[in-house]
Every structure is written in structure tokens, then in C-alpha cells.
Amino acid sequence: MNEPAAPTLGRLLRQVLDQGLLKLCAAHRKILGALAACRTPALGGHCYRCEKCGGEHLVPHSCRNRHCPQCQGTQALQWLEGQEAVLLPVPYFHLVFTLPHGLNPLIRQNRRALLNLLFEVVSQTLLEFGRNDLKAQIGLTAVLHTWGQTLVDHYHLHCIVTGGGWALEGSGWIRSSDSYLFPVRALSKVFGGKFRDGLRRLYDQGSLEFHGELEALAAQEAFAGLEQELQSPQWVVYAKRPFAGPQQVLRYLSRYTHRVAISNSRLLGWDQQSVRFSYKDYADGHQRKIMSLTIEEFVRRFCLHLLPETHHENRTSSHWV
């Protein structure tokens, strides 16, 4: 007796797209179509034949889309092999920079500009602290995540930072403390200030878009109100326990660099109306819970994390002398 097929995002999307009930923009339809076709005959495949018995086995092609949970494992391993050569035998620290959720609606309409600003501001903040506190040029890798466990938008950068750097005057390597890098309160203050300054600069340049419910925000007075709200202490920088060494960094990076909004293992099933998936509730002792959403709401939340063509869901950047 055949076992029922395990729930996968591809199977769910094939059902959704076949029904044609959801309104999707062309860009989202293209991406979801690729994920739905992944490892199916729709993308073709390779046929292997056994020389002894003549038996044939078809291996369908994968979509290789950066949002696909089936494709990211292989791509992560390939990326990781290239990163091993640039890791140093020094301590590494893990810092997380999170944007205030009050910015979420504006980010949805200005992803390219505001996510580029996030990378720019976080990099500037960390490099500046390296120069001022350590008198050194540090190294860092930044990984963008746009989601929370329930697929709502939660924009944050995971940063892997070297525990030290090359002395500014060129005298050699300056090592940081093995247990402490930079004060997180000071990082939060500088991070928030730089992002607000960059946001104002984009507004003054006319580089921000305001549509629908945000149309009123285009007015000077309304935008100034948003800036005032962003003065409150919502700029979170979280310092996790430092890594024990380069190998631990590699294990972390292999899990995080090519992660997508939801993995197949979290999908529990669906019917004609709703989708069930598991999530970890960090506010309730990291308990594993189950959420049920309508299919329309599930797809809407998933589409929040489909980024523009020139952006990578897990974009990384490294800075050295």
C-alpha cells in the first residue's frame, strides 16, 4: 500500500495555481509557478538507464529558484564551500539588527531602496565601531531574513563579525575580547540614527513610493510624524553567544544563508480552505505550536518574502581592508 505523499510547498502551490482563484502580480505568479513546477515533468529531466536490466529512471529538473525550499540545500552547500576559504582562525560574534515593525508597510512598497539601506546602515555601524573601539578594520558577513515564524514580515540582518580586525595603522591583527565585542545599546542608538537619516535622505530625493493606504504619508507633515514615531526605542540589536570557532560559524552559516520563509518540514497539511503549519512561539518559552490560515492568507504572507530580481533573500556582504 502506497504511503500518502508528504506535504510540500510545491504540491500546495500546484493546487492553488491550478484553481486560479488568487489574484497575483506577474512577478509573484512567475516565482510561484517555478516553485510549483520544481522537480516535476513540467521542467523536463534526465533519464537514466541501467545497462544490466534496461530499467529507466527519470530525475526531474529542479527550479533552482532562491525562494524554493527544495533547492536551497544544494545551493547552500555550494555557497558554503566558497566561504571556507575566507574564514579566519579567530573568534566570531553573532549580532542581529532588527527594524521596527512600524516600518513594515513602507518597506513592502519600497523593498529595494529600504533593504539596501538596511545593509548599508548595518555595515557602516559595525565598521565604525571597529574603527573607534578596536582601532581596526573588522570583517563581517550579513544575512537578510524578512520573516517571522508565522510568516509575517520581520526584517532583520544576522551578522557574523570577526572578533577583531587588521590594525588601522597596519601593524597587525588586533584581537577583541573572546566574550564581548561591542555594547549593544550603543549599537542600537547608532543603528537607529543612521537608518532614520538615510530614510529622510531617500524621502528628500523623491526615492520613496507611497501607494494606497500609504498615499497620505507622502505629505511632509505626515512623514515627519512617522520620523517622530521612529525616535522611540524600537531599534533592537541582539548579541548572541559568540561562536567557539570557524567550524561552528560554518555550521551556522549552512543553516541560515539559504533559508526560506517556510520549509516543507513545517507544513502539516491543507484542505480546500486552509493550510496548517507548525511554528515556534518565542514569546511562550519557544514552544512548538500549530497555526491554521486560509489558503489566501498563507499565500499572501509567503509572497511578502519574494524579493525583487536583483535582491537575494539571503544576501550577504563582506567588508575588509
N, C-alpha and C positions, 0 to 999 in steps of 0.2 A: 504494500500500500504506500503510495507516494505521500511524503510529508508536505504540508502546506508551505508555500513559498514564504520566506521571511519578509517582513515589511521593509521596503526600501523607498527612498525619496523618488527614485526613478519610476517605480511602479505607481506611486501616488500621482506623480505629475502626468504620467501617460493617461491615467483615468481622467484627471482634471482637464487636460488639453483635448482629449477625445470628446468630452461632453461639450466643450466650447461655451461654458456658461460664464466664465470670468472675463472681465474686461482688463486687458493687459496692454501696456505700451509696446511698441515694436521691439525695443531693446530687451525688455523683460521676456517677451514671448520668445525671442531668439535664444536667450540663455536657458530658459526653462525647457524649450524644445530640445536643446543639446543634452541637458541632463536627463530628459525623458528617453532620449534615443541611446544613451550610453550603454554599451555592451549589449546591444540588440542588433538584429539583422539590418535595421534601418541604416546603420553606419558601415555596413559591409563587415568583412572579417577575413581571417586567414583560415584556410582549410588544410588540416594536417592528415596525412595518410600513413598508416602503418605498413611498412614494407613486407612484414611477415603475414599478417592476416588481411590486409587490404581495407581494414576499417578506417573510416574517416571521422574526423572531429573538427567541428567549426568553432573557432575562437572569435567572437565578435569584437570589433574595434571599440575602444573607449573614446569618450568625447574630449578628454583632456582639458575640460573647462575648469578654471580655477575655483568655481563655486561647487564643484561636484564632489560629494563625499566618497564616491568610489574611486576617483582618480588621484586624490591628494596624497595617499600613502606613498605611491611610487614617486611622485614629484618631490615629496618631502625628502625621501632618501637620496635622490639625485642632487637636490639642493644642499643637503647636509654634507655630502662628500666634498663639495666645493668649499664648505665653511671650515672643515677640519684644518685646512692648511693655514688659516688666518687666526686660529685660536692661540693664545699665548699661555705659557705655564704660570699664570698669576691668578689670584682670587678674582671672581666675578660677582657683581651685585645685580639684583633684580629689582627694578623700580617700575611702578605702574602710575601713569599720568591719566587722569580721568576728566573729561569735560563735563560741566554742569548740564543736567538734563534739560534745563530751560533753553538750551541752545538747539535741542533736537529738531524742532520744526524748521529752523533756519538752515541747519545742516542738510536736511532732506532736500531742500531746494538749491543748495549751493555746495554739493559734496566735493567737487574738485577743488574749489577755492579754499574751503574751510578745513578739509582734511590735509591739503598741502600746508596750510598754515599751522595745523597741529604738529606735523612733522618738523617744520621749520622752527617753531617756538620751543618744542621739547629739546631738539638738538642744540639750539642756541643756549638754553638754560643749563643743560648739563655741561656743555663745553665751557661756558662761562664760569661755572662753579669749579671745574677742573683747573682753569687758569688762575682763579682767585684763591682757592683754598689749598690746592696742591702745587700751584705754580708749574702745572704740567698739562700736556695735551693728552686727554684720555681717549679711549676708543669705545664705541657704542654701537649696538645693533638695536633697531626699533621695529617692533612688530605690531601692526594695526589690527585691533579687533573692534567690531562695530555692534556686537550683540551681547545680550544677557542670556541667562539660561532659559527664559521664556520667550526668546526671540524678539523682545522689544529692543529698540535702539539704545545702545550703551557704548558710547565712543571712548575708547581708551587705547593707550600705547603701552605695550610691555617692552621695557628697555633692559637689555643686558649690557652692563657697564663694567669696564675693566677696573680692577682695584688698584688704580694708579695710572701713570702715564709717562710719556717722554718729557723730560725737563724742558721748559721753555727756552732756557739758555743753551740747551743741547748737551748738558753734562752727563746724561744717562737717565736711567729709569728711576722714577720716584714712586715708591710703594705707599699705598694708603694703609690704614688700619685693616686688619683682617675681618673685623666685625662691624665696621662703621665707615660709611663713605661721606655723605653729605646730610645736613639737617633737613628733614622733610618739611618742616614748617616754613623754612626759608625757601626751599624749592617750590613749595605751593604758592607762596607770595609772588615770587619772580615769574613763575609759570603763568599765573593768572594775569599779572600785569602785562606781560609780553603778548598774551593772546588778546586781551582787550585792546591793546594798542594796534595790533595787527588787524583786528576786526574793524576798528574805526578807520584805519587806512584803506581797507577794502571798500568800506561804505563811501568814504570821501572820493575814491577813484571811480565810483559807479560800477564796481565789480560784483555787487551782490544783486540777486534777483528776489523779488517779493511777489508771490502769486497767491491767488485765492484768499485764504484766511490770513495770510501774512501781508496782504497788499497795503494795509494801513501802516505797517511797520516801516515803509519806505519814507514816511514823513520824518523830518528832523526831530521833532518833539517825541514821537513815538520811539524812534531808535535810541534817543537819549534815555528814555525810560528803561529800555532793555539794558543799556550800558549800566544804569544805576543798579538794576537788579543783579547784574553780574559782579558788583562790587562785594556782595556778601560772601562769606567764607564757604564757597562750594567747590573750590579748586582743590581736588584731592590728589595727593601724591602718596602712594603707599610703598613702603620699603619692605620687601620680603627678606627672609633669611638669606644671607649670602651663600653662593654655591661653594661646594667643597673643592672644586677644581674643574678644569676644562672638560673632563668626561661627563660630569654632572650637567654642565652647560649644554653639551651635545644632546644628552637625553632630554633635557627640557626643550631645546630648540626643535628636536624631531617631533615633539608632541604639539608645539604651538605654531610653528611657522606656516604650516599649510592646513590649519584647522579651518573648518567652515561652520556656518551658523548652526547646523544640526547634523549629527552623524546618524547613519542608519540604525546603529545600536540603540538609539534613544526613541526611535519610532516603535510604538506598540501596536498600532493598527488604525483602521478607519472604516467608516461606512459611507453612505451617500451624503450624510450631512456633516460629520465631524471627524476630527483627527485626534488621536490620543498619543501623547509622548511623555517621557519621564524628564524630570529636571531636578536640579539640586537647589534647595532653598537655603541660601547662605544666611538669611536672616533668622532661620529657625534651626540653628545647630547643624547646618549642612545636610539636613535630612533629604532623602530622595523621595520625591512626590510625583504625582501624575496630574497632567493638565489636559483638558479637552477643549479644543477650539473648533469653531465651524471651519469647513474647508476654505471658505473665502478668507476668513481672518488668518488662518495658518499661512496661506499663500501670500497674503498681504504682508504679514510680518517677515516671511522669508525674503520677499522682494525688497524689504528695507535694506538688505545687506548685499544686494547686487550692485557692484560699483561700476563707475564709468570704464570704458575700454582701456584708457591709459593709466588707470589706478589698479593696484593689486590689493586684494582683500587682506593679504598678509604682507604688505610692503615692508621692506627692510632698508635701512640706511646705515652705513658705517662711516665714521669720521676719524681720520688720522692726520698726523703731520704730513 
